[in-house]
Amino acid sequence: MTIDHIAIWVNDLENMKQFYVKYFGATANQKYHNPKKNFNSYFLTFESGARLELMQKPEIPQNLNNTIDQYIGLNHFAVSVGSKNNVDELTEKLRNDGYEVIGEPRTTGDGYYESVVFDPEKNRIEITI
């Protein structure tokens, strides 16, 4: 069994698509638009075959969780970039481009090498080997 995809409600569909294409090498499908439901989405596919669905619908209320504090529910998703050097380089590129690094590159207690960054809408991404 495999997870087919993860979906995220977003405010700025085009900006979020460009972020994942630019920094994580995702390929976007053609935008889906359902005028009856006032719904738009993209499926982004990564080299491994994993997919991320970005969804936008104006009626969806804003998330009231504080982005720094931890709450029950989905916390982050991880993207493997292949090496410690790649983790470091991508983390620095994101930082230099103005994205917030909330977890510096490090080896965790359970042996993972990772950093944690926010995407443009404050979703947590763990960048791992």
ZAKE-713201 format. One record per atom (N, C-alpha, C, O): x, y, z. Coordinates in steps of 0.1 Angstrom, whole numbers. Atoms other than C-alpha are relative to their C-alpha. Layout:
# residues N
[[X,Y,Z]]
...
This chain:
# residues 129
[[8,-12,0]]
[[0,0,0]]
[[9,12,0]]
[[19,13,7]]
[[-7,-12,0]]
[[12,35,-7]]
[[-10,12,1]]
[[-21,11,-2]]
[[8,-12,0]]
[[0,70,-1]]
[[0,6,-14]]
[[11,8,-19]]
[[1,-5,14]]
[[-13,83,-34]]
[[4,15,-1]]
[[12,19,-9]]
[[-3,-15,0]]
[[-12,121,-26]]
[[-4,6,13]]
[[-12,0,21]]
[[4,-8,-12]]
[[-15,147,1]]
[[-6,13,-7]]
[[-1,18,-17]]
[[7,-12,5]]
[[-39,177,-5]]
[[1,12,10]]
[[0,10,22]]
[[-1,-12,-8]]
[[-35,213,8]]
[[-9,10,-6]]
[[-9,13,-18]]
[[7,-12,4]]
[[-60,241,7]]
[[9,12,0]]
[[17,13,9]]
[[-9,-11,1]]
[[-42,272,-5]]
[[-8,13,-3]]
[[-19,12,-9]]
[[6,-13,4]]
[[-50,309,-9]]
[[5,4,-14]]
[[-4,8,-22]]
[[-5,-4,13]]
[[-27,316,-39]]
[[5,-12,-8]]
[[17,-16,-6]]
[[-3,13,7]]
[[-28,286,-62]]
[[12,1,-9]]
[[21,-8,-9]]
[[-11,-2,9]]
[[-4,299,-88]]
[[14,1,7]]
[[24,-5,3]]
[[-13,-2,-8]]
[[23,310,-63]]
[[4,-13,6]]
[[16,-16,6]]
[[-3,13,-7]]
[[21,277,-44]]
[[5,-10,-11]]
[[15,-17,-8]]
[[-4,9,11]]
[[24,258,-77]]
[[15,3,-4]]
[[23,-6,-5]]
[[-14,-4,4]]
[[55,278,-87]]
[[10,-3,10]]
[[22,-7,6]]
[[-9,3,-11]]
[[71,273,-53]]
[[5,-15,-1]]
[[17,-18,-1]]
[[-4,14,0]]
[[70,235,-55]]
[[6,-5,-13]]
[[14,-14,-14]]
[[-7,3,13]]
[[80,234,-92]]
[[14,5,1]]
[[23,-2,-3]]
[[-13,-6,0]]
[[109,257,-87]]
[[10,-6,10]]
[[21,-10,6]]
[[-9,4,-11]]
[[124,244,-54]]
[[0,-15,1]]
[[10,-21,6]]
[[1,15,-2]]
[[113,207,-54]]
[[-1,-8,-13]]
[[-3,-20,-12]]
[[0,7,13]]
[[112,199,-91]]
[[-13,-7,-4]]
[[-13,-16,-12]]
[[13,6,3]]
[[75,190,-92]]
[[-4,4,-14]]
[[0,14,-20]]
[[6,-2,13]]
[[57,188,-125]]
[[-15,2,2]]
[[-21,-7,9]]
[[14,-3,-2]]
[[22,204,-126]]
[[-8,-5,-12]]
[[-4,-4,-23]]
[[9,3,11]]
[[-7,190,-145]]
[[-7,13,-5]]
[[-4,24,1]]
[[8,-11,4]]
[[-31,213,-163]]
[[-10,4,11]]
[[-15,-5,17]]
[[9,-5,-11]]
[[-52,234,-139]]
[[-14,-6,-3]]
[[-19,-5,-14]]
[[14,5,0]]
[[-85,218,-131]]
[[-9,11,5]]
[[-6,17,16]]
[[9,-10,-4]]
[[-114,242,-128]]
[[-15,-6,0]]
[[-19,-11,-11]]
[[14,5,-1]]
[[-150,233,-116]]
[[-8,13,3]]
[[-8,17,14]]
[[7,-12,-2]]
[[-171,264,-121]]
[[-12,-1,9]]
[[-16,8,16]]
[[11,2,-9]]
[[-201,249,-103]]
[[3,1,14]]
[[-4,6,23]]
[[-5,0,-14]]
[[-181,245,-71]]
[[9,11,3]]
[[14,12,14]]
[[-9,-11,-2]]
[[-159,275,-76]]
[[14,-6,5]]
[[19,0,15]]
[[-12,8,-5]]
[[-129,251,-72]]
[[10,-1,-11]]
[[7,-3,-23]]
[[-11,1,9]]
[[-95,251,-88]]
[[11,-9,7]]
[[12,-9,19]]
[[-11,8,-6]]
[[-66,226,-83]]
[[11,-3,-11]]
[[9,-2,-23]]
[[-11,6,8]]
[[-33,213,-96]]
[[4,-12,7]]
[[5,-13,20]]
[[-7,12,-5]]
[[-18,179,-91]]
[[15,2,-3]]
[[18,4,-15]]
[[-14,-1,2]]
[[20,182,-87]]
[[6,-14,2]]
[[4,-20,12]]
[[-7,13,0]]
[[41,151,-94]]
[[15,2,2]]
[[21,10,-5]]
[[-14,-1,-3]]
[[75,146,-80]]
[[7,-12,-7]]
[[1,-21,-11]]
[[-8,10,7]]
[[103,125,-95]]
[[-3,-14,5]]
[[-3,-24,-3]]
[[2,13,-6]]
[[96,96,-71]]
[[-14,-6,-4]]
[[-17,-17,-2]]
[[14,4,3]]
[[59,95,-83]]
[[-10,5,11]]
[[-22,5,9]]
[[9,-6,-10]]
[[46,111,-51]]
[[-7,12,-5]]
[[-2,19,-14]]
[[8,-11,6]]
[[19,137,-57]]
[[-5,9,12]]
[[-8,4,23]]
[[6,-10,-9]]
[[7,169,-39]]
[[-11,7,-8]]
[[-9,12,-19]]
[[11,-7,6]]
[[-27,183,-47]]
[[-1,14,7]]
[[-3,14,19]]
[[2,-14,-5]]
[[-30,221,-43]]
[[-14,4,-4]]
[[-18,3,-16]]
[[14,-3,3]]
[[-66,232,-40]]
[[-4,14,5]]
[[1,18,15]]
[[4,-14,-3]]
[[-82,266,-40]]
[[-15,2,-2]]
[[-21,-2,-12]]
[[14,-3,0]]
[[-118,276,-32]]
[[-2,12,9]]
[[1,10,21]]
[[1,-12,-9]]
[[-126,311,-19]]
[[-8,-2,13]]
[[-5,5,23]]
[[9,1,-12]]
[[-152,299,6]]
[[7,-7,11]]
[[1,-7,23]]
[[-7,7,-11]]
[[-127,278,26]]
[[5,10,10]]
[[13,19,6]]
[[-4,-10,-10]]
[[-121,296,59]]
[[15,-2,3]]
[[21,-13,1]]
[[-14,1,-3]]
[[-85,304,70]]
[[2,-9,12]]
[[-7,-10,21]]
[[-4,8,-11]]
[[-68,280,94]]
[[4,9,12]]
[[11,19,10]]
[[-3,-9,-12]]
[[-67,296,129]]
[[11,-5,9]]
[[14,2,19]]
[[-12,5,-8]]
[[-38,275,142]]
[[12,9,-2]]
[[14,15,-12]]
[[-13,-7,0]]
[[-6,293,151]]
[[10,-9,-8]]
[[11,-21,-4]]
[[-9,9,9]]
[[20,281,125]]
[[12,-5,8]]
[[18,-14,3]]
[[-12,4,-8]]
[[48,279,151]]
[[-4,-11,10]]
[[3,-21,12]]
[[5,10,-10]]
[[28,260,178]]
[[-4,-13,-7]]
[[-7,-13,-18]]
[[4,13,5]]
[[20,224,174]]
[[-14,-4,4]]
[[-18,-1,15]]
[[13,4,-3]]
[[-15,211,172]]
[[-3,-14,-6]]
[[4,-19,-14]]
[[4,13,5]]
[[-32,177,166]]
[[-4,2,-15]]
[[-11,12,-18]]
[[3,-1,14]]
[[-35,170,129]]
[[13,-1,-8]]
[[24,-3,-2]]
[[-12,1,9]]
[[-12,169,99]]
[[10,11,4]]
[[7,23,5]]
[[-10,-9,-5]]
[[21,185,110]]
[[9,5,-11]]
[[12,16,-13]]
[[-9,-3,11]]
[[44,183,80]]
[[0,-11,-10]]
[[-6,-22,-8]]
[[-4,11,9]]
[[54,163,50]]
[[15,2,-3]]
[[20,13,-3]]
[[-15,0,3]]
[[90,153,41]]
[[2,-2,-14]]
[[-4,-10,-21]]
[[-5,2,14]]
[[108,156,8]]
[[14,-4,1]]
[[22,3,7]]
[[-14,4,0]]
[[139,136,3]]
[[7,6,-12]]
[[2,5,-23]]
[[-8,-7,11]]
[[166,154,-17]]
[[13,-8,-3]]
[[21,-3,-11]]
[[-11,9,4]]
[[192,126,-17]]
[[13,1,7]]
[[20,-9,7]]
[[-13,0,-7]]
[[221,138,3]]
[[0,12,11]]
[[-8,21,10]]
[[-2,-10,-10]]
[[232,159,33]]
[[3,14,-7]]
[[-2,24,-3]]
[[-4,-12,8]]
[[248,184,9]]
[[-13,7,-6]]
[[-14,19,-6]]
[[12,-6,7]]
[[215,188,-10]]
[[-10,6,10]]
[[-16,16,8]]
[[8,-6,-11]]
[[196,194,23]]
[[5,14,3]]
[[-2,23,4]]
[[-7,-13,-4]]
[[221,221,32]]
[[-2,11,-11]]
[[-6,22,-8]]
[[1,-9,12]]
[[220,237,-3]]
[[-14,5,-2]]
[[-16,17,-4]]
[[14,-4,3]]
[[182,237,-7]]
[[-4,9,12]]
[[-12,19,10]]
[[3,-8,-12]]
[[178,251,29]]
[[5,14,-2]]
[[-2,24,0]]
[[-6,-13,1]]
[[202,279,22]]
[[-7,8,-12]]
[[-9,20,-11]]
[[6,-7,11]]
[[186,287,-12]]
[[-14,5,4]]
[[-17,17,1]]
[[13,-5,-5]]
[[151,289,4]]
[[2,12,9]]
[[-5,22,8]]
[[-3,-11,-9]]
[[165,311,32]]
[[4,13,-8]]
[[-2,24,-5]]
[[-5,-12,8]]
[[183,334,7]]
[[-11,6,-9]]
[[-11,18,-12]]
[[12,-5,8]]
[[150,337,-13]]
[[-11,5,8]]
[[-22,8,3]]
[[9,-7,-9]]
[[132,349,18]]
[[-10,-10,7]]
[[-19,-5,13]]
[[9,9,-7]]
[[115,317,30]]
[[6,-3,14]]
[[18,-3,17]]
[[-4,1,-14]]
[[115,310,67]]
[[5,-14,3]]
[[-2,-24,1]]
[[-5,12,-4]]
[[137,282,80]]
[[-3,-1,15]]
[[2,7,23]]
[[4,1,-14]]
[[122,270,113]]
[[7,-12,7]]
[[5,-13,19]]
[[-8,11,-5]]
[[145,240,118]]
[[13,-1,-8]]
[[13,-5,-19]]
[[-13,0,7]]
[[182,243,109]]
[[4,-14,-3]]
[[0,-23,4]]
[[-5,13,3]]
[[199,214,92]]
[[7,-6,12]]
[[15,0,18]]
[[-6,7,-12]]
[[208,188,118]]
[[-3,-15,-1]]
[[-11,-19,-9]]
[[3,15,-2]]
[[209,151,127]]
[[-8,-1,12]]
[[-4,3,23]]
[[9,1,-12]]
[[180,143,149]]
[[3,-12,8]]
[[12,-20,5]]
[[-2,11,-9]]
[[179,119,178]]
[[-2,-13,-6]]
[[4,-23,-1]]
[[3,13,7]]
[[165,92,156]]
[[8,-2,-12]]
[[5,-12,-20]]
[[-10,2,10]]
[[193,96,131]]
[[-3,6,-14]]
[[4,4,-23]]
[[3,-6,13]]
[[176,116,103]]
[[8,13,-1]]
[[10,20,9]]
[[-5,-14,3]]
[[194,146,87]]
[[-10,8,-7]]
[[-15,3,-17]]
[[11,-7,6]]
[[169,172,80]]
[[0,15,4]]
[[8,19,13]]
[[4,-14,-4]]
[[158,209,81]]
[[-15,1,-2]]
[[-21,-8,-8]]
[[15,-2,1]]
[[123,223,83]]
[[-2,15,-5]]
[[4,24,1]]
[[3,-13,6]]
[[110,252,62]]
[[-15,2,-1]]
[[-22,-8,-2]]
[[14,-4,4]]
[[77,270,56]]
[[0,2,-15]]
[[8,8,-21]]
[[3,-4,14]]
[[63,271,21]]
[[-6,14,1]]
[[-8,19,12]]
[[6,-14,0]]
[[47,305,11]]
[[-12,2,9]]
[[-15,13,13]]
[[13,-1,-8]]
[[15,297,31]]
[[2,-7,13]]
[[-8,-10,20]]
[[-4,5,-13]]
[[33,284,62]]
[[-3,-15,3]]
[[-6,-18,14]]
[[1,14,-2]]
[[29,247,56]]
[[15,-5,3]]
[[24,0,-4]]
[[-14,5,-4]]
[[59,228,72]]
[[4,-11,-10]]
[[-3,-20,-14]]
[[-6,10,9]]
[[82,209,48]]
[[13,-4,7]]
[[21,4,10]]
[[-13,5,-5]]
[[109,187,62]]
[[8,-4,-12]]
[[4,-12,-20]]
[[-9,4,11]]
[[138,184,38]]
[[10,-10,6]]
[[17,-7,16]]
[[-8,11,-6]]
[[156,151,44]]
[[9,-6,-11]]
[[8,-2,-23]]
[[-9,7,9]]
[[183,130,28]]
[[-9,-10,-8]]
[[-4,-17,-16]]
